Every structure is written in structure tokens, then in C-alpha cells.
Amino acid sequence: MKKTAIIYSFNTKKTAKIAEMIRDAFNDKSVEMVNAEDLTEEKFMTYEQCILGVPTWFDGELPNYWDEFIPALEYLDLKGKKYAVFGLGNQKDYPQNYQDGLGIMAMLLEELGGKIVGHTSTKGYTFETSRALVDDQTFYGLAIDFETQGSKNKKRVEQWVDTLKENLE
């Protein structure tokens, strides 16, 4: 497998739990865990492929650490690199912006030339709107809702990683 990172904030308990589940499902010691809060442009560019953990905060916002990294990211050429994005959100309490953080990041990576892999179905989710939608039936990445669907996390992660194994090199 090409040099791959799972990038997320080590300080976010739920996102960290999903990141660890993803790493374990890959069962590949070459997949590196990287703290998004310590990320630099140079470090980001050393990876051919990245899996980014992007929870949605408040009313559809990126967490501070990702929001602060965006200006640096906008100057990078991501052509030829592959990205997968997983997000955490709450579809019951925030149905009007469910998984917006996931969508904001995926769209930005695409705009900068990156290829997004790991789209998932919206089947089984209930929400009003989301910036994470590729179309009415597909999310840009893996959507996780600990609050209302926590019992589905393990299966969703395992299925998503199986898809990623086919799309990442």
C-alpha cells in the first residue's frame, strides 16, 4: 500500500475511536495515525493517500484545527493523490446540516485536484440537508452518528474499509 495516513484530532474521543477502528480494519501497519492539530503542509504532502476524520461542529462548521489548516491547504497541488473522508455528526439534533464538515473537506480536496474515494449510501440515515452529498443517494465518505446510530458503527466502518482497500493502492 502507498504511504497512507489517517489524519484526525487525537483530542476528539469519538473521531479517534472511529479512526482506530479504521486502522484496525485495514490491518496494515504501514497506515500511519497523524494528529490533525499538529499537521503541517509539508507533512500532509508526504502522503500519497489520506483518510481524514472531519466531525461537524455546531451548525455545520469545520472543527477549529481543520478550519485553521484550510488556508495552507488551498495553496497545495493535490493532483494524483487520493483522499477518503469520514465524518461524525448528529442527524437527529442537527438534521439541517448533517455531516457538513465531511462535505466541506471533500469538496475542497476535489477542487484542489485530489480524488475522493469511499463514497457511501445515504440509505438508513434521516436528515434534511447536508453538504456531504454527492447526489441524493450518496455521501462523499463515511457518515457516522454515535448519538443515534452507534450500534451501526462497526459494520459501517468494516464495509467502508473494504471499499477503500479496492480504491486505495
BABANU-994849 format. One record per atom (N, C-alpha, C, O): residue number from 0; atom name; x, y, z. Coordinates in steps of 0.001 Angstrom, whole numbers, padded with zeros to 6 digits. Example, Ala and Ser with C-alpha at 12.3 -4.5 7.8 and 13.67 -1.06 7.14 Angstrom:
<nodes>
0, N, 013190, -005690, 007800
0, CA, 012300, -004500, 007800
0, C, 013200, -003300, 007800
0, O, 014236, -003319, 008465
1, N, 012850, -002250, 007080
1, CA, 013670, -001060, 007140
1, C, 012900, 000030, 007870
1, O, 013409, 001138, 008039
</nodes>
This chain:
<nodes>
0, N, 000841, -001181, 000000
0, CA, 000000, 000000, 000000
0, C, 000885, 001243, 000000
0, O, 001897, 001295, 000700
1, N, 000495, 002243, -000792
1, CA, 001231, 003504, -000814
1, C, 001186, 004152, 000565
1, O, 000362, 003797, 001407
2, N, 002082, 005104, 000778
2, CA, 002164, 005784, 002069
2, C, 000817, 006439, 002385
2, O, 000374, 007343, 001677
3, N, 000175, 005973, 003451
3, CA, -001185, 006368, 003802
3, C, -001251, 006857, 005243
3, O, -000622, 006290, 006137
4, N, -002021, 007912, 005452
4, CA, -002227, 008448, 006800
4, C, -003711, 008514, 007115
4, O, -004541, 008782, 006245
5, N, -004021, 008267, 008366
5, CA, -005345, 008574, 008898
5, C, -005132, 009821, 009743
5, O, -004452, 009782, 010768
6, N, -005722, 010931, 009302
6, CA, -005488, 012219, 009954
6, C, -006765, 012653, 010670
6, O, -007831, 012744, 010060
7, N, -006645, 012913, 011945
7, CA, -007771, 013312, 012786
7, C, -007191, 013951, 014042
7, O, -005990, 013852, 014290
8, N, -008029, 014599, 014828
8, CA, -007559, 015168, 016081
8, C, -007486, 014080, 017142
8, O, -008474, 013397, 017412
9, N, -006318, 013924, 017737
9, CA, -006148, 012947, 018805
9, C, -006960, 013336, 020046
9, O, -007142, 012514, 020944
10, N, -007445, 014569, 020105
10, CA, -008201, 015057, 021256
10, C, -009710, 014850, 021134
10, O, -010452, 015188, 022057
11, N, -010167, 014310, 020030
11, CA, -011603, 014067, 019859
11, C, -011875, 012584, 020096
11, O, -011436, 011737, 019319
12, N, -012584, 012279, 021150
12, CA, -012759, 010887, 021563
12, C, -013501, 010040, 020535
12, O, -013061, 008939, 020203
13, N, -014617, 010543, 020033
13, CA, -015422, 009744, 019102
13, C, -014730, 009604, 017750
13, O, -014723, 008518, 017170
14, N, -014153, 010681, 017245
14, CA, -013438, 010608, 015972
14, C, -012230, 009688, 016116
14, O, -011937, 008909, 015209
15, N, -011532, 009768, 017237
15, CA, -010379, 008900, 017487
15, C, -010806, 007437, 017522
15, O, -010101, 006573, 017003
16, N, -011936, 007160, 018119
16, CA, -012420, 005772, 018186
16, C, -012674, 005222, 016778
16, O, -012304, 004088, 016474
17, N, -013300, 006023, 015934
17, CA, -013558, 005581, 014561
17, C, -012243, 005439, 013798
17, O, -012073, 004480, 013046
18, N, -011318, 006368, 013977
18, CA, -010009, 006282, 013311
18, C, -009298, 004983, 013690
18, O, -008703, 004327, 012835
19, N, -009359, 004616, 014950
19, CA, -008737, 003374, 015399
19, C, -009431, 002157, 014801
19, O, -008777, 001175, 014449
20, N, -010749, 002221, 014686
20, CA, -011496, 001130, 014050
20, C, -011089, 000991, 012583
20, O, -010961, -000121, 012072
21, N, -010887, 002120, 011914
21, CA, -010467, 002098, 010512
21, C, -009079, 001477, 010390
21, O, -008852, 000609, 009547
22, N, -008156, 001924, 011231
22, CA, -006795, 001367, 011222
22, C, -006829, -000141, 011458
22, O, -006166, -000901, 010752
23, N, -007600, -000564, 012447
23, CA, -007678, -001985, 012769
23, C, -008285, -002787, 011610
23, O, -007852, -003907, 011336
24, N, -009283, -002216, 010936
24, CA, -009916, -002903, 009813
24, C, -008951, -003035, 008631
24, O, -009020, -004011, 007883
25, N, -008060, -002069, 008460
25, CA, -007045, -002173, 007412
25, C, -006053, -003277, 007725
25, O, -005557, -003951, 006823
26, N, -005763, -003461, 009010
26, CA, -004810, -004478, 009437
26, C, -003495, -004349, 008659
26, O, -002936, -005340, 008188
27, N, -003019, -003115, 008536
27, CA, -001803, -002817, 007795
27, C, -000975, -001842, 008626
27, O, -001375, -000695, 008826
28, N, 000158, -002292, 009100
28, CA, 000985, -001469, 009981
28, C, 001581, -000246, 009287
28, O, 002112, 000642, 009954
29, N, 001500, -000189, 007958
29, CA, 002055, 000960, 007245
29, C, 001115, 002168, 007256
29, O, 001522, 003266, 006879
30, N, -000126, 001979, 007681
30, CA, -001065, 003091, 007788
30, C, -000708, 003881, 009046
30, O, -000732, 003345, 010154
31, N, -000377, 005151, 008864
31, CA, 000110, 005991, 009962
31, C, -001004, 006874, 010529
31, O, -001792, 007452, 009780
32, N, -001058, 006969, 011836
32, CA, -002005, 007844, 012515
32, C, -001330, 009204, 012706
32, O, -000215, 009274, 013222
33, N, -002005, 010292, 012287
33, CA, -001424, 011632, 012336
33, C, -002407, 012563, 013036
33, O, -003600, 012561, 012735
34, N, -001894, 013359, 013972
34, CA, -002725, 014309, 014698
34, C, -002966, 015553, 013833
34, O, -002020, 016267, 013500
35, N, -004202, 015808, 013477
35, CA, -004557, 016961, 012642
35, C, -004154, 018277, 013299
35, O, -003901, 019261, 012605
36, N, -004093, 018305, 014607
36, CA, -003758, 019542, 015310
36, C, -002272, 019900, 015196
36, O, -001884, 021032, 015483
37, N, -001443, 018940, 014779
37, CA, -000009, 019179, 014591
37, C, 000386, 019147, 013116
37, O, 001574, 019166, 012794
38, N, -000589, 019100, 012230
38, CA, -000340, 018914, 010810
38, C, 000276, 020156, 010162
38, O, -000142, 021284, 010421
39, N, 001280, 019917, 009313
39, CA, 001873, 020979, 008509
39, C, 001654, 020634, 007043
39, O, 001334, 019493, 006710
40, N, 001825, 021616, 006171
40, CA, 001690, 021362, 004740
40, C, 002708, 020322, 004279
40, O, 002387, 019442, 003481
41, N, 003930, 020428, 004784
41, CA, 004985, 019502, 004394
41, C, 004625, 018066, 004776
41, O, 004773, 017144, 003974
42, N, 004157, 017893, 005991
42, CA, 003762, 016555, 006457
42, C, 002592, 016031, 005615
42, O, 002599, 014876, 005189
43, N, 001601, 016876, 005380
43, CA, 000420, 016491, 004602
43, C, 000823, 015993, 003213
43, O, 000277, 015005, 002721
44, N, 001759, 016663, 002597
44, CA, 002164, 016327, 001233
44, C, 003059, 015096, 001142
44, O, 003316, 014613, 000039
45, N, 003544, 014574, 002274
45, CA, 004373, 013365, 002221
45, C, 003549, 012108, 001969
45, O, 004104, 011053, 001663
46, N, 002235, 012214, 002095
46, CA, 001364, 011049, 001914
46, C, 000757, 011037, 000518
46, O, 000330, 012071, 000004
47, N, 000724, 009864, -000083
47, CA, 000092, 009681, -001387
47, C, -001425, 009574, -001239
47, O, -002180, 009905, -002153
48, N, -001850, 009108, -000072
48, CA, -003265, 008885, 000198
48, C, -003530, 009232, 001661
48, O, -002720, 008936, 002539
49, N, -004662, 009858, 001904
49, CA, -005024, 010217, 003279
49, C, -006473, 009873, 003540
49, O, -007325, 009965, 002656
50, N, -006729, 009481, 004759
50, CA, -008079, 009273, 005264
50, C, -008251, 010327, 006342
50, O, -007541, 010316, 007347
51, N, -009186, 011234, 006136
51, CA, -009344, 012370, 007042
51, C, -010598, 012226, 007893
51, O, -011680, 011938, 007381
52, N, -010441, 012430, 009197
52, CA, -011560, 012446, 010134
52, C, -012012, 013878, 010330
52, O, -011265, 014715, 010839
53, N, -013260, 014157, 009917
53, CA, -013761, 015532, 009943
53, C, -015154, 015575, 010585
53, O, -016160, 015433, 009890
54, N, -015215, 015770, 011902
54, CA, -016526, 015918, 012527
54, C, -017139, 017267, 012164
54, O, -016430, 018218, 011833
55, N, -018449, 017334, 012232
55, CA, -019143, 018600, 012013
55, C, -019404, 019227, 013370
55, O, -019966, 018595, 014263
56, N, -018990, 020473, 013515
56, CA, -019190, 021195, 014767
56, C, -020320, 022204, 014606
56, O, -020550, 022752, 013528
57, N, -021006, 022425, 015703
57, CA, -022040, 023462, 015800
57, C, -023041, 023354, 014654
57, O, -023613, 022288, 014426
58, N, -023252, 024438, 013941
58, CA, -024251, 024463, 012871
58, C, -023620, 024267, 011499
58, O, -023794, 025097, 010607
59, N, -022888, 023170, 011329
59, CA, -022327, 022839, 010033
59, C, -020934, 023374, 009788
59, O, -020583, 023677, 008648
60, N, -020134, 023498, 010829
60, CA, -018798, 024071, 010692
60, C, -017713, 023005, 010816
60, O, -017923, 021928, 011373
61, N, -016551, 023349, 010278
61, CA, -015372, 022506, 010482
61, C, -014834, 022746, 011889
61, O, -015004, 023837, 012433
62, N, -014190, 021746, 012486
62, CA, -013509, 021976, 013755
62, C, -012399, 023014, 013552
62, O, -011897, 023183, 012441
63, N, -012024, 023701, 014627
63, CA, -011003, 024751, 014537
63, C, -009714, 024288, 013875
63, O, -009165, 024999, 013034
64, N, -009220, 023106, 014240
64, CA, -007944, 022638, 013702
64, C, -007995, 022457, 012187
64, O, -007004, 022736, 011511
65, N, -009113, 022002, 011637
65, CA, -009226, 021901, 010177
65, C, -009434, 023284, 009570
65, O, -008850, 023603, 008535
66, N, -010248, 024088, 010198
66, CA, -010507, 025436, 009699
66, C, -009208, 026248, 009609
66, O, -009025, 027028, 008675
67, N, -008328, 026064, 010562
67, CA, -007051, 026781, 010575
67, C, -006073, 026231, 009540
67, O, -005171, 026950, 009109
68, N, -006232, 024975, 009133
68, CA, -005341, 024371, 008141
68, C, -005770, 024687, 006704
68, O, -004950, 024622, 005788
69, N, -007024, 025023, 006503
69, CA, -007569, 025279, 005156
69, C, -006758, 026314, 004373
69, O, -006449, 026057, 003209
70, N, -006395, 027470, 004942
70, CA, -005631, 028443, 004139
70, C, -004327, 027860, 003567
70, O, -003953, 028180, 002438
71, N, -003647, 027023, 004324
71, CA, -002419, 026393, 003829
71, C, -002746, 025364, 002758
71, O, -002037, 025247, 001759
72, N, -003810, 024631, 002970
72, CA, -004228, 023585, 002042
72, C, -004562, 024162, 000664
72, O, -004308, 023524, -000358
73, N, -005127, 025360, 000639
73, CA, -005573, 025963, -000614
73, C, -004431, 026267, -001579
73, O, -004679, 026521, -002757
74, N, -003195, 026246, -001109
74, CA, -002041, 026524, -001965
74, C, -001327, 025251, -002428
74, O, -000309, 025326, -003117
75, N, -001854, 024098, -002056
75, CA, -001202, 022845, -002392
75, C, -001790, 022235, -003661
75, O, -002977, 022394, -003944
76, N, -000961, 021549, -004410
76, CA, -001400, 020832, -005608
76, C, -001625, 019374, -005216
76, O, -000676, 018650, -004918
77, N, -002855, 018962, -005219
77, CA, -003194, 017616, -004765
77, C, -003434, 016637, -005913
77, O, -003902, 015522, -005684
78, N, -003121, 017038, -007135
78, CA, -003325, 016158, -008292
78, C, -002566, 014854, -008095
78, O, -001406, 014839, -007682
79, N, -003258, 013755, -008403
79, CA, -002642, 012439, -008296
79, C, -002741, 011807, -006921
79, O, -002331, 010661, -006739
80, N, -003272, 012525, -005963
80, CA, -003407, 011985, -004607
80, C, -004860, 011575, -004353
80, O, -005797, 012172, -004883
81, N, -005016, 010546, -003534
81, CA, -006349, 010043, -003206
81, C, -006675, 010356, -001755
81, O, -005819, 010321, -000871
82, N, -007957, 010665, -001548
82, CA, -008438, 011013, -000211
82, C, -009756, 010308, 000069
82, O, -010605, 010161, -000810
83, N, -009903, 009882, 001302
83, CA, -011165, 009357, 001805
83, C, -011485, 010176, 003055
83, O, -010590, 010534, 003820
84, N, -012749, 010462, 003246
84, CA, -013147, 011316, 004364
84, C, -014234, 010613, 005169
84, O, -015188, 010069, 004612
85, N, -014071, 010634, 006484
85, CA, -015148, 010157, 007350
85, C, -015524, 011298, 008274
85, O, -014680, 012085, 008702
86, N, -016814, 011365, 008569
86, CA, -017295, 012454, 009405
86, C, -018188, 011959, 010517
86, O, -018797, 010893, 010428
87, N, -018252, 012752, 011562
87, CA, -019150, 012468, 012667
87, C, -020141, 013607, 012770
87, O, -019780, 014776, 012638
88, N, -021382, 013258, 013005
88, CA, -022427, 014252, 013133
88, C, -023625, 013654, 013836
88, O, -023624, 012475, 014190
89, N, -024642, 014464, 014038
89, CA, -025848, 014041, 014742
89, C, -027041, 014383, 013871
89, O, -027441, 015543, 013775
90, N, -027608, 013362, 013235
90, CA, -028705, 013590, 012296
90, C, -030024, 013960, 012971
90, O, -030897, 014548, 012333
91, N, -030180, 013626, 014241
91, CA, -031419, 013949, 014945
91, C, -031437, 015406, 015415
91, O, -032407, 016128, 015184
92, N, -030361, 015826, 016071
92, CA, -030324, 017177, 016620
92, C, -029893, 018235, 015609
92, O, -030184, 019417, 015786
93, N, -029205, 017819, 014556
93, CA, -028727, 018761, 013528
93, C, -029072, 018252, 012128
93, O, -028176, 018076, 011302
94, N, -030348, 018014, 011848
94, CA, -030731, 017441, 010549
94, C, -030546, 018414, 009379
94, O, -030499, 017987, 008225
95, N, -030445, 019683, 009659
95, CA, -030330, 020684, 008596
95, C, -028889, 020862, 008114
95, O, -028662, 021544, 007115
96, N, -027918, 020269, 008797
96, CA, -026523, 020366, 008345
96, C, -025740, 019101, 008711
96, O, -024574, 019162, 009101
97, N, -026399, 017978, 008577
97, CA, -025775, 016699, 008926
97, C, -024544, 016435, 008052
97, O, -024635, 016434, 006825
98, N, -023414, 016217, 008685
98, CA, -022155, 015872, 008019
98, C, -021612, 016981, 007120
98, O, -020852, 016698, 006194
99, N, -021983, 018222, 007372
99, CA, -021473, 019315, 006545
99, C, -019942, 019373, 006539
99, O, -019344, 019660, 005503
100, N, -019308, 019106, 007673
100, CA, -017848, 019137, 007737
100, C, -017220, 018165, 006747
100, O, -016255, 018508, 006065
101, N, -017757, 016968, 006668
101, CA, -017293, 015961, 005718
101, C, -017380, 016517, 004299
101, O, -016429, 016402, 003525
102, N, -018510, 017113, 003963
102, CA, -018711, 017659, 002623
102, C, -017808, 018838, 002308
102, O, -017263, 018930, 001208
103, N, -017650, 019736, 003262
103, CA, -016774, 020900, 003058
103, C, -015365, 020430, 002722
103, O, -014753, 020928, 001777
104, N, -014849, 019480, 003486
104, CA, -013488, 018997, 003262
104, C, -013379, 018247, 001938
104, O, -012438, 018478, 001178
105, N, -014314, 017364, 001653
105, CA, -014250, 016579, 000407
105, C, -014299, 017489, -000821
105, O, -013535, 017295, -001767
106, N, -015177, 018464, -000810
106, CA, -015284, 019372, -001958
106, C, -014012, 020191, -002145
106, O, -013582, 020426, -003274
107, N, -013414, 020623, -001045
107, CA, -012171, 021390, -001136
107, C, -011047, 020527, -001709
107, O, -010300, 020982, -002575
108, N, -010923, 019300, -001241
108, CA, -009888, 018403, -001747
108, C, -010061, 018162, -003247
108, O, -009084, 018129, -003994
109, N, -011306, 017995, -003679
109, CA, -011577, 017827, -005116
109, C, -011205, 019078, -005909
109, O, -010597, 018987, -006975
110, N, -011569, 020230, -005388
110, CA, -011245, 021493, -006068
110, C, -009743, 021652, -006260
110, O, -009299, 022260, -007233
111, N, -008962, 021106, -005335
111, CA, -007510, 021227, -005388
111, C, -006854, 020091, -006171
111, O, -005628, 019977, -006194
112, N, -007661, 019261, -006805
112, CA, -007138, 018205, -007663
112, C, -007098, 016826, -007066
112, O, -006737, 015871, -007754
113, N, -007460, 016687, -005801
113, CA, -007467, 015374, -005165
113, C, -008630, 014531, -005652
113, O, -009652, 015060, -006089
114, N, -008471, 013226, -005575
114, CA, -009536, 012298, -005955
114, C, -010154, 011745, -004678
114, O, -009459, 011191, -003827
115, N, -011472, 011903, -004557
115, CA, -012186, 011389, -003382
115, C, -012662, 009970, -003667
115, O, -013325, 009715, -004673
116, N, -012319, 009056, -002777
116, CA, -012772, 007675, -002874
116, C, -013558, 007341, -001601
116, O, -013441, 008027, -000586
117, N, -014353, 006283, -001676
117, CA, -015056, 005825, -000488
117, C, -016431, 006427, -000284
117, O, -016880, 006580, 000852
118, N, -017107, 006773, -001376
118, CA, -018476, 007272, -001251
118, C, -019346, 006197, -000599
118, O, -019109, 005005, -000798
119, N, -020348, 006609, 000175
119, CA, -021255, 005659, 000824
119, C, -022706, 006060, 000592
119, O, -023001, 007203, 000242
120, N, -023573, 005137, 000784
120, CA, -025004, 005353, 000571
120, C, -025633, 006147, 001720
120, O, -025202, 006049, 002869
121, N, -026647, 006926, 001390
121, CA, -027416, 007656, 002405
121, C, -028529, 006781, 002987
121, O, -029231, 007201, 003907
122, N, -028689, 005582, 002461
122, CA, -029742, 004684, 002950
122, C, -029529, 004403, 004432
122, O, -028424, 004068, 004860
123, N, -030598, 004543, 005205
123, CA, -030527, 004291, 006636
123, C, -030293, 005535, 007471
123, O, -030231, 005452, 008697
124, N, -030164, 006682, 006830
124, CA, -029972, 007951, 007532
124, C, -031213, 008814, 007341
124, O, -031889, 008726, 006316
125, N, -031508, 009652, 008338
125, CA, -032637, 010572, 008254
125, C, -032144, 011966, 008617
125, O, -031733, 012213, 009751
126, N, -032187, 012879, 007642
126, CA, -031737, 014251, 007837
126, C, -032416, 015119, 006775
126, O, -033010, 014605, 005828
127, N, -032322, 016418, 006944
127, CA, -032955, 017340, 005992
127, C, -032013, 017719, 004854
127, O, -032337, 017522, 003683
128, N, -030858, 018259, 005195
128, CA, -029888, 018675, 004186
128, C, -028480, 018361, 004666
128, O, -028235, 018178, 005858
129, N, -027557, 018302, 003704
129, CA, -026168, 018023, 004039
129, C, -025269, 018458, 002893
129, O, -025565, 018208, 001725
130, N, -024176, 019106, 003238
130, CA, -023170, 019459, 002235
130, C, -022302, 018259, 001896
130, O, -021437, 018347, 001025
131, N, -022521, 017147, 002568
131, CA, -021746, 015932, 002327
131, C, -022312, 015078, 001199
131, O, -021807, 013988, 000931
132, N, -023346, 015560, 000546
132, CA, -023990, 014772, -000502
132, C, -023325, 014960, -001862
132, O, -023102, 016083, -002312
133, N, -023015, 013836, -002503
133, CA, -022577, 013846, -003890
133, C, -023822, 013992, -004757
133, O, -023845, 014755, -005723
134, N, -024843, 013249, -004391
134, CA, -026161, 013308, -005006
134, C, -027169, 012895, -003927
134, O, -026777, 012718, -002774
135, N, -028407, 012743, -004254
135, CA, -029428, 012445, -003243
135, C, -029229, 011109, -002527
135, O, -029809, 010886, -001464
136, N, -028426, 010231, -003092
136, CA, -028293, 008895, -002528
136, C, -026881, 008549, -002057
136, O, -026623, 007415, -001652
137, N, -025964, 009524, -002108
137, CA, -024569, 009215, -001830
137, C, -023873, 010312, -001034
137, O, -023969, 011494, -001364
138, N, -023168, 009898, 000026
138, CA, -022275, 010792, 000763
138, C, -020880, 010733, 000135
138, O, -020522, 009726, -000475
139, N, -020101, 011787, 000277
139, CA, -018713, 011805, -000174
139, C, -017859, 010773, 000559
139, O, -016858, 010298, 000022
140, N, -018243, 010434, 001759
140, CA, -017454, 009496, 002551
140, C, -018311, 008772, 003574
140, O, -019523, 008642, 003404
141, N, -017684, 008311, 004617
141, CA, -018369, 007554, 005671
141, C, -019001, 008503, 006678
141, O, -018313, 009319, 007290
142, N, -020309, 008393, 006846
142, CA, -021058, 009216, 007799
142, C, -021327, 008398, 009063
142, O, -021933, 007327, 009015
143, N, -020863, 008928, 010188
143, CA, -021028, 008252, 011476
143, C, -021867, 009127, 012402
143, O, -021644, 010332, 012510
144, N, -022828, 008505, 013061
144, CA, -023666, 009190, 014045
144, C, -023650, 008358, 015325
144, O, -024440, 007425, 015475
145, N, -022747, 008699, 016245
145, CA, -022630, 007988, 017519
145, C, -023903, 008115, 018342
145, O, -024320, 007160, 018998
146, N, -024518, 009287, 018310
146, CA, -025659, 009569, 019186
146, C, -026889, 008743, 018848
146, O, -027551, 008248, 019761
147, N, -027218, 008577, 017585
147, CA, -028469, 007891, 017243
147, C, -028270, 006549, 016546
147, O, -029216, 005768, 016441
148, N, -027048, 006265, 016061
148, CA, -026838, 005003, 015349
148, C, -025507, 004348, 015718
148, O, -024881, 003692, 014885
149, N, -025091, 004523, 016933
149, CA, -023808, 003983, 017377
149, C, -023659, 002488, 017172
149, O, -022549, 002008, 016942
150, N, -024749, 001744, 017250
150, CA, -024679, 000292, 017085
150, C, -024307, -000113, 015656
150, O, -023954, -001269, 015421
151, N, -024380, 000809, 014708
151, CA, -024062, 000514, 013301
151, C, -022622, 000871, 012936
151, O, -022179, 000589, 011823
152, N, -021897, 001482, 013854
152, CA, -020553, 001975, 013537
152, C, -019600, 000892, 013050
152, O, -018955, 001052, 012014
153, N, -019509, -000200, 013784
153, CA, -018542, -001249, 013450
153, C, -018790, -001794, 012044
153, O, -017857, -001912, 011250
154, N, -020019, -002118, 011743
154, CA, -020343, -002673, 010431
154, C, -020082, -001649, 009328
154, O, -019534, -001987, 008279
155, N, -020474, -000403, 009566
155, CA, -020252, 000633, 008560
155, C, -018764, 000845, 008302
155, O, -018349, 000983, 007151
156, N, -017962, 000871, 009358
156, CA, -016513, 001047, 009204
156, C, -015930, -000116, 008412
156, O, -015166, 000100, 007471
157, N, -016276, -001339, 008778
157, CA, -015726, -002511, 008095
157, C, -016095, -002521, 006616
157, O, -015249, -002822, 005773
158, N, -017340, -002197, 006288
158, CA, -017761, -002151, 004884
158, C, -017033, -001047, 004125
158, O, -016629, -001235, 002978
159, N, -016867, 000105, 004772
159, CA, -016184, 001227, 004136
159, C, -014724, 000891, 003869
159, O, -014209, 001173, 002786
160, N, -014059, 000296, 004838
160, CA, -012654, -000062, 004656
160, C, -012501, -001100, 003553
160, O, -011527, -001047, 002801
161, N, -013424, -002032, 003435
161, CA, -013378, -002992, 002322
161, C, -013412, -002250, 000983
161, O, -012685, -002603, 000055
162, N, -014254, -001227, 000889
162, CA, -014320, -000407, -000321
162, C, -013015, 000353, -000534
162, O, -012507, 000431, -001653
163, N, -012476, 000913, 000550
163, CA, -011225, 001661, 000435
163, C, -010074, 000768, -000031
163, O, -009226, 001201, -000811
164, N, -010047, -000458, 000441
164, CA, -008990, -001385, 000043
164, C, -008984, -001588, -001474
164, O, -007931, -001803, -002073
165, N, -010165, -001518, -002087
165, CA, -010280, -001662, -003540
165, C, -009877, -000380, -004270
165, O, -009471, -000435, -005430
166, N, -009985, 000775, -003603
166, CA, -009751, 002056, -004252
166, C, -008433, 002728, -003902
166, O, -007984, 003618, -004624
167, N, -007812, 002320, -002815
167, CA, -006504, 002857, -002446
167, C, -005455, 001842, -002894
167, O, -005728, 000646, -002998
168, N, -004285, 002332, -003150
168, CA, -003236, 001439, -003677
168, C, -002178, 001170, -002641
168, O, -001223, 000441, -002908
</nodes>
